[in-house]
Amino acid sequence: MGIAVLTMKASVIEMFLVLLVTGIHSNKEMTKKIKRPKFTVPQINCDVRAGKIINPEFIVKCPAGCQDPRYHVYGTDVYASYSSVCGAAVHSGVLDNSGGKILVRKVAGQSGYKGSYSNGVQSLSLPRWRESFVVSEGKPQKGVTYPISLTYSSSKSPAAKAGETTKAYQSPSAPGTTAQPVPLMQVLGTTAVEGTHTTLPKPPPSAGSTTSSLRPQPVGQRSQELDFWSTTTYTNSQNTPTNPGIQGQDSGAAFQKPGGCKVDLSFLIDGSASIGKRRFRIQKQFLADVAQALDIGPAGPLMGVVQYGDNPVTQFNLKTHMNSRDLKTAIEKITQRGGLSNVGRAISFVTQNFFSKSNGNRGSAPNVAVVMVDGWPTDKVEEASRFARESGINIFFITMEGASENEKQYVLEPNFANKAVCRTNGFYSFSVQNWFSLHKTVQPLVKRICDTDRLACSKTCLNSADIGFIIDGSSSVGTGNFRTVLQFVANLSKEFEISDTDTRIGAVQYTYEQRLEFGFDVYSTKPDVLNAIKRVGYWSGGTSTGAAINYALEQLFKKSKPNKRKLMILITDGRSYDDVRIPAMVARHEGVITYAIGVAWAAQDELEVIATHPARDHAFFVDEFDNLYKVVPKVIQNICTEFNSQPRN
């Protein structure tokens, strides 16, 4: 009996063990089945920017060919969300040009992004941006659930347009765990340092109100100004913001409408994505306040607006709105374009297109361009501004929240405002520390742009020419008379405003041969020009005036700037040994205005051939060298009369 009981117990135990082993085996098989489903990694195109994808962390597959410079990348290691996702992956070395899977994590915005060349990709520098991202190998992290599909900020995703899947890779993880934005310092393994530069947060190009909660906030104190905005009140008649924290001019002071203000004014407003919607509204309110203060009208100031981002566009020109009320209504309707802050491109656009007769430029009024910049430009402004100044445009710069000491390393062109404005004496530039202080600039700006006597960049007959003196150094002149000729040249030069952006002076001396005494680009101040004239040495020889004109056209005026008036002032005391007709015709054909000054034995009929038509305004004769000084006022008067009869631009 005892043996039978033991046998039964053994059988039961054996069955239990069999069932246990079978269950474990079954669980293993089920587990294997759970781990084997196929997961599809979404593919994106090379041109997809991180800012277009709302998900804070995701895995995607990049195609081949993203090393192409068409796909812009901004930053190094940490990239602005305005960058191509796949281009950044190639730049960082996570991918090569053949493509592949990458893991993307959004991180906080930076105060600046420094460009570099890496792995065949040249990344660019960029001012502060609200959102950044980092890339790593496309391996899912344990314990993180990646989104089922990518969410794009627009209704149609770039991938959807290409017919590609938007199903995202999913990794098994603990229930309820989802990918979250990662603070930048946590990603880099360093300690975050609190910033001190106070500005409004700038949304990425695609940021919208419905998705802003998913986007990481910038580091430092920038977010405090969102709260600051909510406490802002409007107490003056122009609805400009005031705040107890702002000191200075009383924001509620009444605007003084300037009398006799007649200017043709272009505002270049910042429509870049980095400025954000709130600051863009502040900028529009500022424009409306200026329009109200100026009292726009046909007999007074006229105003147009150009908005810039990647590319500039005219919102309305000078003749579109003829009163402040209509102008303010038009300003309110302006919508932000987004993109970068290509200020130089905008200035070139205004110079070439805005101040034209067809756009309402009156010619009799000074041309003024007020450039508004948030932070700093993403392109260079110096050359574009130089061309604008030389075209007679008075450039003012208003810089809001300029680079701090730590941010200056990201500025593409240091001292860009001084390189752009008409003069660097402070009259043409405003530096606004905070957007909430912008309204305080209205009255000072209006006062300055209406002070037409101080608009020094307006093109005049005295500051807009390249003047080449062609001086007869033949034997018949003699040493003493040659000194008198040089004094005549100096007396004429003194009348002009001389600088590298105003009138420039050059000189050629000739006999049978020719010699370039100095070119237009050698001396840029009046004292230097006068000293150079004084140092010209007497040559002596024959008189080949025709050859001298040809030489001056080739060696002097070929290097004249295209937007300068080209004036040739030729002084001779005799008839030329060679033909002057053909050289004079060539000079006219090349747009050179020639004044011929004859002394003593000079042939008056030859002077008239050399001089620009009508000869009575361009050819002069005196019977002796000591009377040359008498011609100076008449030459200057005729130069200015001719200039004032031409269109300003």
C-alpha positions in Angstrom: 0.0 0.0 0.0 2.7 2.5 0.9 4.6 1.6 -2.3 1.4 2.4 -4.4 1.0 5.8 -2.7 4.6 6.7 -3.4 4.2 5.6 -7.0 1.1 7.9 -7.5 2.9 10.9 -5.9 5.9 10.4 -8.3 3.5 10.3 -11.3 1.8 13.5 -10.2 5.1 15.2 -9.7 6.3 14.0 -13.1 3.1 15.3 -14.8 3.5 18.7 -13.1 7.0 19.0 -14.3 6.0 18.1 -17.8 3.3 20.7 -17.8 5.7 23.3 -16.3 8.3 22.7 -18.9 5.7 22.7 -21.7 4.4 26.1 -20.4 7.8 27.7 -20.3 8.5 26.5 -23.8 5.2 27.9 -25.0 5.9 31.2 -23.3 9.3 31.4 -25.1 7.6 30.7 -28.4 5.0 33.4 -27.7 7.8 35.8 -26.7 9.7 35.1 -29.9 6.6 35.8 -31.9 6.0 39.1 -30.1 9.6 40.2 -30.9 9.5 39.4 -34.5 7.0 41.8 -36.1 8.4 44.0 -38.9 8.7 47.7 -38.1 8.8 50.3 -40.9 11.2 53.2 -40.6 9.7 56.3 -42.3 11.7 57.7 -45.1 12.2 61.5 -45.6 13.7 63.5 -48.4 17.0 65.4 -48.2 15.3 68.8 -48.1 13.1 68.1 -45.0 14.0 70.4 -42.2 13.8 69.4 -38.6 11.5 72.2 -37.8 8.9 70.8 -40.1 8.6 67.6 -37.9 6.8 68.2 -34.7 7.8 65.0 -32.9 10.5 65.6 -30.3 12.4 62.4 -31.0 12.1 60.1 -34.0 14.0 57.6 -36.2 14.0 58.2 -40.0 15.7 56.8 -43.0 17.6 59.3 -45.3 18.1 58.7 -49.0 21.4 58.9 -50.8 22.7 62.2 -52.1 22.1 64.4 -49.1 25.6 65.8 -49.2 24.4 68.2 -51.9 25.0 71.8 -51.0 21.4 72.6 -51.9 20.4 71.1 -48.6 21.4 73.8 -46.2 22.7 73.0 -42.7 23.2 75.5 -39.9 25.5 74.7 -37.0 28.0 72.1 -35.9 27.1 69.1 -33.7 24.1 70.9 -32.5 22.0 72.1 -35.5 19.3 74.8 -35.9 15.9 73.2 -36.7 16.0 75.3 -39.9 18.6 72.7 -41.2 18.1 69.7 -43.4 17.8 66.7 -41.1 19.7 64.4 -43.5 22.2 67.0 -44.4 23.0 67.5 -40.7 23.4 63.7 -40.4 26.0 63.7 -43.2 27.8 66.8 -41.7 28.0 65.1 -38.3 29.4 61.9 -39.7 26.5 59.7 -38.6 25.7 59.0 -42.2 27.7 59.1 -45.4 26.3 60.2 -48.8 24.7 56.8 -49.3 22.0 57.5 -46.7 20.6 55.3 -43.9 18.8 55.4 -40.6 19.3 58.1 -38.0 17.9 59.0 -34.5 16.9 62.6 -34.2 16.3 64.4 -30.9 15.1 67.9 -30.5 16.9 70.1 -28.0 16.7 73.7 -26.8 17.5 76.7 -29.0 20.9 78.2 -29.0 22.2 81.8 -28.9 24.1 81.1 -32.1 25.2 78.4 -34.5 28.7 78.2 -35.9 29.3 76.9 -39.4 32.1 74.4 -40.4 33.2 72.1 -43.1 32.9 68.4 -42.3 32.4 65.2 -44.2 31.9 67.0 -47.5 29.2 69.4 -46.2 29.7 73.1 -45.5 27.4 74.1 -42.7 26.5 77.8 -42.2 26.4 80.1 -39.2 23.1 81.4 -38.0 21.9 83.8 -35.3 20.0 82.5 -32.3 17.2 80.0 -33.1 14.5 78.8 -30.7 14.9 75.1 -31.5 17.8 72.7 -32.2 18.4 69.1 -32.8 21.1 66.5 -32.6 21.6 63.3 -34.6 23.0 59.9 -33.7 22.9 56.3 -35.1 19.4 55.0 -35.9 19.3 52.5 -33.0 16.2 52.7 -30.8 16.8 53.4 -27.1 15.7 50.9 -24.6 12.6 52.0 -22.7 11.5 54.6 -25.3 8.4 54.3 -27.5 8.8 56.1 -30.7 5.8 57.7 -32.4 3.7 55.5 -34.7 3.8 58.2 -37.4 5.6 61.4 -37.9 3.6 64.6 -37.4 4.4 67.5 -39.7 3.6 71.1 -39.1 1.9 71.5 -42.5 -1.1 69.5 -43.7 0.9 67.7 -46.3 4.2 66.3 -45.2 7.2 66.3 -47.5 7.3 62.5 -47.3 3.6 62.3 -48.2 4.1 64.4 -51.2 6.7 62.0 -52.4 4.4 59.0 -51.8 6.5 57.7 -49.0 5.5 56.1 -45.7 5.1 58.2 -42.5 4.9 55.1 -40.2 7.6 55.5 -37.6 9.8 52.8 -36.1 8.6 51.5 -32.8 10.7 49.9 -30.1 9.3 47.7 -27.4 9.3 49.6 -24.1 7.6 49.9 -20.8 4.0 50.9 -21.0 3.2 54.6 -21.1 6.8 55.7 -21.9 7.1 58.1 -24.8 10.0 60.2 -26.3 10.3 63.6 -24.7 12.4 66.7 -25.7 15.8 66.5 -24.2 17.6 69.5 -22.7 20.7 70.2 -24.7 23.1 70.2 -21.8 21.8 66.7 -20.9 22.6 65.5 -24.4 26.1 67.0 -24.3 26.8 65.8 -20.8 27.5 69.2 -19.4 25.9 71.5 -16.9 23.4 74.2 -18.3 24.5 77.7 -17.6 21.8 80.2 -17.2 21.8 82.9 -19.9 21.6 86.6 -19.2 20.6 87.9 -22.6 16.9 88.7 -22.4 14.9 88.4 -25.6 11.6 87.0 -26.6 11.6 83.3 -27.6 11.8 82.8 -31.4 9.7 80.1 -32.9 11.2 77.9 -35.6 10.0 78.5 -39.2 7.1 76.1 -38.9 6.0 76.8 -35.4 2.3 77.2 -35.0 0.0 77.9 -32.1 -1.3 74.3 -32.1 2.1 72.7 -31.8 4.0 75.1 -29.6 3.6 73.0 -26.5 5.5 70.2 -28.0 8.6 72.4 -28.7 11.4 72.9 -26.2 11.9 76.3 -24.8 15.2 78.2 -25.2 17.7 78.2 -22.4 18.4 81.2 -20.2 16.0 84.0 -19.4 14.4 84.4 -22.9 11.2 82.7 -21.7 10.7 85.3 -19.0 9.8 87.8 -21.7 6.7 85.8 -22.6 5.4 86.6 -19.1 6.6 90.1 -19.5 4.5 90.4 -22.7 1.4 89.3 -20.8 1.8 92.2 -18.4 2.4 94.8 -21.1 -0.2 97.6 -21.3 -1.0 100.2 -23.9 -1.4 103.6 -22.5 -0.7 106.0 -25.4 -2.7 106.9 -28.4 -0.6 104.9 -30.7 -1.0 101.7 -28.8 2.7 101.3 -28.3 3.7 99.0 -25.5 4.7 100.4 -22.1 6.1 98.7 -19.1 7.2 99.8 -15.7 10.5 97.9 -16.3 11.5 100.2 -19.1 13.2 103.5 -18.3 13.8 106.4 -20.6 11.6 108.6 -22.7 7.9 108.9 -21.7 6.2 106.4 -24.0 2.9 108.4 -23.8 4.4 111.6 -25.2 2.6 113.0 -28.1 4.2 112.7 -31.5 5.3 115.9 -33.1 4.5 116.0 -36.8 7.5 117.6 -38.6 6.8 120.5 -40.9 8.3 120.6 -44.4 9.4 117.0 -44.3 9.7 115.7 -47.9 11.5 112.4 -48.2 10.9 109.2 -50.2 11.2 106.5 -47.5 11.6 102.8 -47.7 11.3 100.6 -44.6 13.1 97.2 -44.8 11.4 95.1 -42.2 12.6 91.8 -40.7 10.3 89.0 -41.7 12.6 86.2 -40.8 11.3 83.1 -38.9 13.6 83.9 -35.9 11.7 87.1 -35.1 8.5 85.3 -34.0 4.9 86.4 -34.4 4.8 88.7 -31.3 7.9 90.7 -32.2 6.7 91.0 -35.8 3.5 92.6 -34.5 5.6 95.0 -32.4 7.5 95.9 -35.6 4.3 96.5 -37.5 3.0 98.8 -34.7 6.3 100.7 -34.9 5.8 101.3 -38.7 2.2 102.4 -38.1 3.4 104.9 -35.4 6.0 106.3 -37.8 3.5 106.6 -40.6 1.2 108.6 -38.2 4.0 110.8 -37.0 5.2 111.6 -40.5 1.8 112.7 -41.8 2.1 110.9 -45.2 1.1 112.9 -48.3 2.0 113.9 -51.9 3.5 117.2 -50.7 5.3 115.6 -47.8 6.9 112.2 -47.0 6.0 109.1 -49.0 6.6 105.6 -47.5 6.8 102.1 -48.9 7.7 98.8 -47.2 9.9 95.9 -48.3 9.9 92.7 -46.2 12.9 90.5 -46.2 13.6 86.9 -45.2 15.4 84.5 -47.6 14.4 87.0 -50.3 13.0 90.5 -50.3 9.5 91.4 -51.6 7.9 94.8 -51.9 4.8 95.0 -49.8 3.8 98.4 -51.3 5.7 101.1 -53.0 5.9 104.9 -52.6 2.8 105.8 -54.6 0.5 103.0 -53.3 -0.8 104.9 -50.3 -1.0 108.7 -50.1 -2.1 109.3 -46.5 -1.3 107.9 -43.1 -4.6 106.3 -42.6 -4.4 104.1 -45.7 -0.8 103.3 -45.0 -1.5 102.1 -41.5 -4.3 99.9 -42.8 -1.9 98.4 -45.3 0.8 97.8 -42.6 -1.7 95.9 -40.5 -2.4 93.5 -43.3 1.3 92.5 -43.8 2.0 88.9 -43.0 5.3 87.4 -41.9 7.2 85.6 -44.7 9.7 83.6 -42.6 13.2 82.4 -43.7 16.6 83.8 -42.9 17.7 87.4 -42.3 19.3 88.2 -45.6 19.7 92.0 -45.1 22.4 92.5 -47.7 20.2 91.0 -50.4 17.3 93.2 -49.3 19.5 96.4 -49.5 20.6 95.4 -53.0 17.0 94.8 -54.0 15.9 98.3 -52.7 18.8 100.0 -54.5 18.1 98.3 -57.9 14.3 98.3 -57.8 12.5 100.4 -55.1 13.6 104.0 -55.8 12.5 104.2 -59.4 10.1 106.7 -61.1 7.6 103.9 -61.8 7.5 103.1 -58.0 6.8 106.7 -57.1 10.3 108.1 -56.6 10.0 111.9 -57.0 13.6 112.8 -57.7 13.3 116.0 -55.8 13.1 114.3 -52.4 16.0 112.6 -50.6 15.9 108.8 -50.7 15.9 107.2 -47.2 16.0 103.4 -46.4 15.4 102.4 -42.8 16.6 98.8 -42.2 15.2 97.0 -39.2 17.2 94.0 -38.0 16.5 91.5 -35.2 19.9 90.3 -33.8 22.1 90.3 -36.8 22.0 89.5 -40.6 22.7 86.1 -42.0 24.5 87.6 -45.0 27.0 90.4 -45.5 25.8 94.0 -45.9 28.9 96.0 -46.6 29.1 95.9 -50.4 25.3 96.2 -50.9 25.2 99.2 -48.6 28.2 100.8 -50.3 26.4 100.6 -53.6 23.2 102.0 -52.0 25.0 104.9 -50.5 26.7 105.7 -53.7 23.3 105.6 -55.4 22.3 108.5 -53.1 20.3 106.4 -50.6 20.5 107.4 -46.9 20.7 104.2 -45.0 19.5 104.1 -41.3 19.9 100.9 -39.2 17.7 100.0 -36.3 19.1 96.9 -34.5 17.0 95.2 -31.9 18.6 93.0 -29.3 22.0 92.9 -30.9 24.6 90.2 -30.2 25.9 89.9 -26.6 29.6 89.4 -26.0 29.1 85.6 -26.0 27.0 85.8 -29.2 29.4 87.9 -31.2 31.3 84.9 -32.4 28.3 83.9 -34.5 28.0 87.3 -36.3 29.0 86.9 -39.9 30.1 90.5 -40.4 31.3 92.3 -37.2 30.2 95.9 -36.9 27.7 95.4 -39.8 25.7 98.4 -38.9 28.7 100.8 -39.1 29.6 99.2 -42.5 26.1 99.9 -43.8 24.9 103.3 -42.6 25.5 106.6 -44.4 27.8 107.9 -41.7 29.2 106.3 -38.5 28.6 109.3 -36.3 25.6 107.8 -34.6 23.1 109.9 -36.6 22.1 107.0 -38.8 22.0 104.1 -36.4 19.8 103.0 -33.4 20.6 100.1 -31.1 17.4 99.0 -29.2 18.2 96.7 -26.3 14.7 95.3 -26.0 11.7 95.0 -28.4 9.5 96.7 -25.8 11.7 99.8 -26.1 11.3 100.1 -29.8 8.4 102.6 -29.6 10.9 105.1 -28.0 12.7 105.3 -31.3 9.8 106.7 -33.2 10.3 110.4 -32.5 14.1 110.4 -32.8 13.9 108.5 -36.1 11.2 110.8 -37.5 13.2 113.9 -36.5 16.4 112.5 -38.2 14.9 111.4 -41.5 13.1 114.7 -41.8 16.4 116.7 -41.2 17.1 116.8 -44.9 20.1 119.1 -44.4 21.9 116.3 -42.6 21.1 113.5 -45.0 24.6 113.4 -46.2 24.3 110.4 -48.5 21.8 112.0 -50.8 23.4 112.1 -54.1 24.4 115.6 -55.2 26.5 117.2 -57.9 29.3 117.4 -55.4 29.4 113.9 -54.0 28.5 111.5 -56.8 31.2 111.6 -59.5 34.5 110.1 -60.5 36.5 113.1 -61.8 39.5 112.6 -64.0 41.8 115.6 -64.6 43.8 115.3 -67.9 46.7 117.7 -67.6 48.8 119.0 -70.5 52.5 118.8 -69.4 54.0 119.9 -72.7 57.1 122.1 -73.1 55.0 125.1 -74.0 53.4 125.2 -70.6 56.6 125.8 -68.6 57.3 125.0 -65.0 55.7 128.1 -63.5 52.5 127.8 -65.5 52.3 124.1 -64.7 52.1 125.0 -61.0 49.3 127.4 -61.8 47.4 124.6 -63.6 47.9 122.4 -60.6 46.4 125.1 -58.4 43.4 125.3 -60.7 43.0 121.5 -60.4 43.2 121.8 -56.6 40.7 124.7 -56.5 38.2 122.6 -58.5 38.8 119.5 -56.3 38.2 121.5 -53.1 34.6 122.1 -54.2 33.6 118.5 -54.0 32.9 116.1 -51.2 35.7 113.6 -51.5 35.6 110.1 -50.0 35.7 106.5 -51.2 31.8 106.6 -51.3 31.4 110.2 -52.5 33.3 112.0 -55.3 36.7 110.5 -56.2 39.6 112.2 -58.0 42.2 110.9 -60.4 44.8 112.5 -62.6 46.7 111.9 -65.9 49.5 114.0 -67.2 50.4 113.9 -70.9 52.9 115.1 -73.5 53.6 112.8 -76.4 53.3 110.1 -73.8 50.9 109.6 -70.9 51.4 109.0 -67.2 48.8 108.0 -64.5 49.6 110.3 -61.6 47.0 108.6 -59.3 43.8 106.7 -59.8 40.3 107.0 -58.3 40.9 104.4 -55.6 44.2 105.8 -54.3 43.1 108.8 -52.1 39.8 108.9 -50.2 40.1 112.2 -48.3 40.3 115.8 -49.5 43.6 116.6 -47.8 45.2 113.5 -49.4 43.9 114.4 -52.8 45.2 118.0 -52.5 48.6 116.8 -51.4 48.8 114.4 -54.3 48.0 117.2 -56.7 50.7 119.3 -55.2 53.3 116.5 -55.6 52.7 116.1 -59.4 55.9 116.8 -61.2 56.2 118.7 -64.5 57.0 116.4 -67.4 57.6 118.5 -70.6 57.3 117.3 -74.1 54.9 117.4 -77.1 51.1 117.6 -77.1 49.1 114.4 -78.1 45.7 115.2 -76.6 43.9 112.4 -78.6 46.2 109.7 -77.2 45.8 111.2 -73.7 42.0 110.9 -73.9 42.3 107.2 -75.0 44.8 106.6 -72.2 42.5 108.2 -69.6 39.5 106.1 -70.8 41.6 102.9 -70.5 43.6 103.5 -67.4 41.3 105.8 -65.4 37.7 105.6 -66.3 37.6 101.9 -66.9 38.0 101.6 -63.1 35.2 104.0 -62.4 32.2 102.7 -60.4 29.1 101.9 -62.5 26.8 104.2 -60.5 29.2 107.2 -60.6 29.0 110.1 -63.0 32.2 110.1 -65.0 33.6 113.6 -65.5 36.7 114.3 -67.6 38.3 117.8 -67.1 41.0 118.4 -69.7 43.4 121.4 -69.5 45.6 122.2 -72.5 47.5 125.2 -73.9 47.8 124.3 -77.5 46.5 122.3 -80.5 47.0 118.6 -80.4 49.5 116.9 -82.8 47.1 114.0 -83.2 43.4 113.5 -84.0 41.0 114.2 -81.1 37.7 113.6 -82.9 37.6 109.8 -82.6 38.8 109.7 -78.9 36.2 112.3 -78.0 33.5 110.2 -79.7 34.6 107.2 -77.8 34.5 109.1 -74.5 30.9 110.2 -75.2 30.0 106.6 -76.1 31.3 105.4 -72.8 29.3 107.9 -70.9 32.1 110.3 -70.0 31.1 113.9 -69.7 34.1 116.0 -70.9 34.9 119.6 -70.0 37.7 121.1 -72.1 39.6 124.1 -70.7 41.9 125.9 -73.1 44.6 128.4 -72.3 46.7 130.8 -74.4 47.4 129.0 -77.7 44.7 126.3 -77.4 42.5 126.0 -80.5 38.9 126.8 -79.6 37.5 124.7 -82.5 39.4 121.7 -81.1 38.1 122.4 -77.6 34.5 122.3 -78.9 35.2 118.9 -80.6 36.6 117.5 -77.3 33.9 118.9 -75.1 30.5 117.2 -74.5 27.5 118.7 -76.4 26.5 121.5 -76.0 30.0 123.0 -76.2 28.9 126.3 -74.8 28.4 124.5 -71.4 31.5 122.3 -71.5 34.2 124.3 -73.3 36.0 127.2 -71.7 38.9 129.4 -72.8 41.2 131.9 -71.0 43.9 134.0 -72.6 46.5 133.4 -69.9 47.2 130.9 -67.1 46.8 133.4 -64.3 43.1 133.7 -65.3 42.3 130.1 -64.8 40.9 130.7 -61.3 38.0 132.7 -62.9 36.7 129.6 -64.6 36.3 127.5 -61.4 32.8 128.9 -60.4 31.5 128.5 -63.9 32.7 124.9 -64.3 31.2 124.0 -60.9 27.9 125.7 -61.7 27.6 123.9 -65.1 28.4 120.5 -63.5 25.7 121.0 -60.9 23.2 122.5 -63.4 23.7 119.4 -65.6 23.4 117.1 -62.7 20.2 118.6 -61.3 18.6 118.3 -64.8 19.0 114.5 -64.7 17.0 112.0 -62.7 18.3 111.4 -59.2 18.6 107.6 -59.6 
